């Protein structure tokens, strides 16, 4: 993953829990990198080690850490680093979700070596859709849950989401119901 991901975890922890907790997370994770370069590629294991260590140090379930990170990613990192791309996604939550499958195509222009996830969106009704999340990386279901909730906040829209089925059921994707 690009360093921007690890920098976002650092930002989430420092802003909400302080520098001392971040230092404790680095120590617990065994990650010896103090400063992540946003455009540099790091092994995925570093990101997962940081998330697992955050769960231990902050005494929170890993799922809660990943959901919080997903929300933080949308509300802070994406707005800061992909603001113009986020703006082209649509004026409403539904428009953004409909355009989501094309979002990472545009991100690949900024990060050419990225291995982005893919999304498939199926409209169910005016206020509901099914979102399928495909990724080469496992273990990010709760992160995607947080992304969905963060998008709701970004569009000032109350969102509920539920994992319908997914990798835990032997599928190659996770499918969420998203309602607003």
N, C-alpha and C positions, 0 to 999 in steps of 0.2 A: 504494500500500500504506500501511497505517497505520504510524505511527512506531514502534510496538511492534516491528515487524519489524526496522527499522534499529537500534533500541536492542538487540535480541537479537544482531545481528551484532557490535555494539560490545562487548557483554558477553562473547561468545565469544572475541573477539580479546584483550581486556584480561585476562580470567581466565587464558588459556592462553599468551599471548605478551607481555603487558605494554602499558602506556600508550604507550610510544614506538612500538611497531609499529602501534597504532591511529592515532596521529598520522601516521605514514608512509603508512598506507592512505588516510586522508582526503586527504592531499596528492596521492598517486598517482591517486586517483579523480577529483580535481577538485571533490569535494563540499565546499561551503563552510559546511555546517551543523555546528556543534559539538555542539549538544544537540538531540536529536529528541524531540518531544512525542509521547507514546504514543498519544494519541487524535486526532492530526492526520494528515491524508492527505498523502502525498508521492508524487511521480511514481515509477512502477515503475523507471524508468531509474536512479534514485538507488540503489536496492537492488542492481540488477545491476552498476552501476559499482563499488559497494563490494565485491561478491563478486569481481569481476574484479581489482580492485586488491589485494584480500587474497591472491588467487592469486599475483600478481606479487611482492608484498612478502614474503610468507611462503615463496615459492618452492615452492608446492604446486600440483598440478593443480587446475583449477577444480572438477572432479568431487569431489575430496577435500574441498575447502572446503565445497561444497554438502552433502555427506553429513554432515560434522561439524556444519554449521549445522542440519541436520534433527534430528540427535540432540540437540543443544543446545536446540533449540526445544521438544522433548518433555520433556526431563529438567530444564530450568530455566525457560524462559519459560512454557510451558503450565502447569506445576505452580504457578508463582507467580501467574500472572494468571487461569488458568482452573481452578484446583484443584478447586472444587466441581463444575464441569462435567466435568472428567476423572473424578472419582469416580463420577459418575452413568453413565459409559460402560460399566461392568461390573466384575466382580471378577476376571476372567481376561482374558488376551490375546484369546482368541477372542470372548468377549462384547463386548470393546471394539471389535474389528473389525466384528462384526455390527451394533453400534450406531453405527458411524462415519458412515454416511450421514446420520444425524440430528444429528450433533455441530455442524456449522456452522449449522444452523437455530437452535440455542441461542446460538451465538457471535454471530449477527446481532442478537440482542437487546442485546448489549453494544456492538457496532460496526455501527450500522444502514446505513452506506454501504459495507460490506465487499463485495468481489466474491469470495466464497469458491469454492474448488474443490468438486467433487462427487465422491463415491466410490460405487462399486457393488461389493458384496461377494458373491462366490459361494463357498459352502462346497464343498470338494472331498472332504475327509475330516475326521476328528476333529482332525488336526494339520496341515491344509493348507487354504488358500483362495486364490482368485484375487481380486485387488484391482484395480479399474479406476479410474484417476485422470483426471478431466476438469477442465480449467482453461482459462480465457481466456488465461492467461499461458503462454508457451512457455519452455523452458529450465530447468524445475524438476524434471525427472525424478530427478536425483541427490539433490535436496533431499528428495523423497518417499522415496527409498531410505533416507536418513538418518532420516526420521520413523519408518519401519517398524522399523529397528534400535533407535531410541530407545524405541519402545513395548515392544519385547522387553525392554530393560533395565528399563524402568519396571515391568514385570510380572515381573521376575526370571526371564525365559524366554529361552533361547537361540533366536535366530531366524535363518533364512537367507531371502534374498529374491533373486529373479532377474527381470529385465525380460524378459517373454516377447515382447512386440511393443508398438508404440506409434507415437508421432508420427514417429519416424524411419522408420517403415514406411508413412507416409501416413495413419495413423489419426487420429481426433480425441481420442484418449485414450492413456494408457500402461497396459499391463496387466502386473501383477506376480504372480508365484507367491510365496506366503509360507508357509513351513514352520516348525514348531517342535516 
